[in-house]
Amino acid sequence: MGTLTLPVPAVRMQLLDSRSNAVTMLSMAMFIVLEGGEGSGKSTQARFLAEALQAQGAEVVLTFEPGGTPRGVAMRQMLLDDESPLDARAELLMMAADRAQHVNEVVRPALERGAHVVCDRFEPSSLAYQGIGRAIGVDAVAEVSAFARSGVEADITIVLDISDEIAVQRRPVASDRMEKAGIEFHQRVRRAYRDLAAARNWIVVDGDGTPAVVAARVWAVVHSRTEVGS
């Protein structure tokens, strides 16, 4: 699966059907990141959010990490699909290499031409998964990731938070190397997201509920960060 530029017309979410809820997005391009642990629903919500923004008449690029570029596809396969052992530092550096290519090839060009970018995972994933989950350290990971993203930062980072029990229910069978890291690892990652959110201005959103209910919560966050008009 590659980076997706949504076509016109995009599928409208129910919560945007009423003209009374119309939102005039900021004229400045926005970089919005959806984050969360395994089974949090972030990929679904990234797609819903991109469709909602596109329904307002904006150009939207929907993308993801790792693997959002042709070269990134190969790195994603090595990171997630390979069953052989991978050193935590090697994992971090591969994630950073994927991010550097992704920023250079997808994110920065889209923002520079005025498009909104909605991304499923970005730097917060590295801080939570490698920084705390793999115990490399948040500061060390942040330094590596800062080099990779080369000045590009998210305008809004939304973390979908769900309980460990719900995560297991949604993903009863682990399908890739990261998902197979074990319950203790994923508990550390979910705690990391919550602990890091306050200090780094990430918005934590309750990910429990139907996709439509969670989408409304996500949209409310984005709405609150934009200019409202009629």
C-alpha positions in Angstrom: 0.0 0.0 0.0 1.4 3.4 -1.0 0.8 7.0 -0.3 -2.8 8.1 -1.2 -3.9 11.4 -2.6 -7.7 11.3 -2.1 -9.8 11.8 -5.2 -12.7 14.2 -5.6 -15.4 13.6 -4.4 -14.2 11.9 -1.2 -16.6 9.9 0.9 -18.2 12.2 3.4 -18.4 11.3 7.0 -21.9 11.6 8.6 -20.8 14.2 11.1 -20.0 16.5 8.2 -23.2 16.2 6.3 -24.9 19.2 7.8 -23.9 22.6 6.3 -24.2 24.0 9.9 -21.0 22.1 10.7 -19.0 23.4 7.8 -15.4 24.3 8.7 -13.1 26.7 6.9 -9.7 25.1 7.3 -6.6 27.2 8.0 -5.2 28.5 4.7 -1.8 27.2 5.9 -1.1 23.6 5.1 -1.4 21.3 8.2 0.5 18.2 9.1 -1.7 16.0 11.3 -0.4 12.7 12.8 -2.5 9.9 14.2 -0.8 7.7 16.8 -1.5 4.8 19.1 -0.6 1.3 20.0 -1.5 -1.8 18.1 -5.3 -2.1 17.6 -6.0 1.5 18.5 -7.7 2.2 15.2 -5.4 4.9 14.0 -5.2 3.7 10.4 -9.0 3.8 10.1 -9.2 7.2 11.8 -6.5 8.6 9.6 -8.5 7.6 6.6 -11.7 9.1 8.0 -10.0 12.3 8.9 -8.4 12.7 5.4 -11.8 12.1 3.9 -13.4 14.7 6.1 -10.7 17.3 5.3 -11.0 16.6 1.6 -14.8 17.0 1.9 -14.1 20.6 2.9 -12.4 21.2 -0.5 -8.8 20.8 0.6 -6.1 18.8 -1.1 -5.1 16.0 1.3 -2.3 13.5 1.2 -2.9 10.4 3.3 0.3 8.6 4.1 1.9 6.3 6.8 5.1 5.1 8.4 7.0 2.9 8.0 6.6 2.2 4.3 5.1 5.3 2.8 7.6 5.5 -0.1 8.8 2.9 -2.7 12.1 2.5 -0.8 10.2 2.5 2.5 8.2 -0.6 1.4 11.4 -2.6 1.5 12.4 -1.2 4.9 8.9 -2.0 6.2 9.2 -5.6 5.1 12.5 -5.9 7.0 11.1 -4.2 10.1 7.8 -6.0 10.4 7.7 -9.1 8.2 11.2 -10.6 8.9 11.1 -13.2 11.7 14.9 -13.0 12.3 16.2 -11.1 15.3 16.7 -7.4 15.0 18.8 -5.3 17.4 16.8 -2.4 18.9 19.3 0.2 17.7 19.1 -1.2 14.2 15.4 -1.0 14.4 15.6 2.6 15.4 18.0 3.5 12.6 15.8 1.7 10.0 12.8 3.6 11.2 14.8 6.8 11.0 16.0 6.0 7.4 12.4 5.4 6.4 11.3 8.7 8.0 14.1 10.7 6.2 13.0 9.3 2.8 9.3 9.8 3.6 9.8 13.4 4.7 11.9 14.2 1.6 9.7 12.4 -0.9 6.1 12.8 0.5 5.6 15.0 3.5 7.7 18.1 2.8 6.7 18.4 -0.9 3.0 18.1 -0.1 3.2 20.8 2.7 5.2 23.1 0.4 2.5 23.0 -2.3 -0.2 23.8 0.3 -1.7 20.3 0.8 -2.7 19.0 4.2 -0.9 15.8 5.2 -2.5 13.2 7.4 0.0 10.6 8.5 -0.5 7.2 10.2 2.5 7.2 12.6 5.5 9.6 12.7 8.1 10.6 15.4 5.9 9.8 18.4 5.9 6.1 17.4 9.7 6.1 17.6 9.7 7.7 21.0 7.1 5.3 22.4 8.2 2.1 20.7 12.0 2.4 20.5 12.5 5.0 23.2 10.5 3.3 25.9 9.3 0.0 24.5 12.8 -1.0 23.5 14.4 1.0 26.4 16.8 3.0 24.1 15.8 6.2 25.8 13.5 9.0 24.7 16.3 11.6 24.4 18.5 9.4 22.2 15.6 8.5 20.0 14.4 12.1 19.7 17.9 13.2 18.5 18.0 10.5 15.8 14.5 11.3 14.7 15.1 15.0 14.6 17.9 14.4 12.2 15.7 12.2 10.0 12.7 14.6 9.9 15.0 17.6 9.1 12.8 20.3 10.7 9.4 19.0 9.7 7.1 18.8 12.7 3.5 17.8 13.1 1.0 20.6 13.7 -1.4 18.3 15.5 -0.6 14.9 17.0 -3.6 12.8 18.1 -3.0 9.7 20.2 -5.8 7.1 20.2 -5.8 5.5 23.7 -7.4 2.2 24.3 -7.1 -0.3 27.1 -4.9 -3.4 26.9 -8.0 -5.6 27.0 -9.6 -3.8 24.0 -6.3 -4.0 22.1 -6.2 -7.7 22.5 -9.8 -8.1 21.4 -9.2 -6.1 18.3 -5.9 -7.9 17.4 -6.4 -11.4 18.8 -3.7 -12.8 16.4 -0.4 -11.0 16.0 0.5 -10.7 12.3 3.9 -9.0 12.3 7.1 -8.8 14.2 6.1 -5.7 16.2 2.7 -7.1 17.1 4.4 -10.3 18.3 6.6 -8.3 20.8 4.5 -9.4 23.7 1.9 -8.0 26.1 4.5 -6.4 28.4 6.1 -4.5 25.5 2.8 -3.2 24.3 1.8 -2.2 27.8 5.0 -0.1 28.0 4.2 1.5 24.7 0.7 2.5 25.7 1.9 3.9 29.0 4.6 5.8 27.1 2.1 7.5 24.8 0.1 8.7 27.8 3.2 9.8 29.7 4.7 11.6 26.8 1.6 13.3 25.6 1.3 16.1 28.2 4.9 17.2 27.9 4.9 17.2 24.1 1.5 18.7 23.4 0.0 15.6 22.0 -3.8 15.3 22.3 -5.0 12.0 23.8 -8.4 10.8 22.4 -10.4 7.9 23.8 -10.2 5.2 21.1 -12.9 3.1 22.6 -16.2 3.1 20.7 -17.5 2.6 17.2 -15.4 4.1 14.3 -17.9 6.8 13.8 -17.9 7.8 17.5 -14.1 7.9 17.6 -14.1 9.9 14.3 -16.3 12.5 15.8 -13.8 12.9 18.7 -10.9 13.2 16.3 -12.7 15.7 14.2 -13.5 17.8 17.3 -9.8 18.0 18.0 -8.9 19.2 14.5 -11.9 21.5 14.5 -10.7 23.2 17.7 -7.3 23.9 16.0 -8.8 25.5 12.9 -10.7 28.6 11.9 -14.5 28.1 12.1 -16.7 29.7 9.6 -20.1 29.4 7.9 
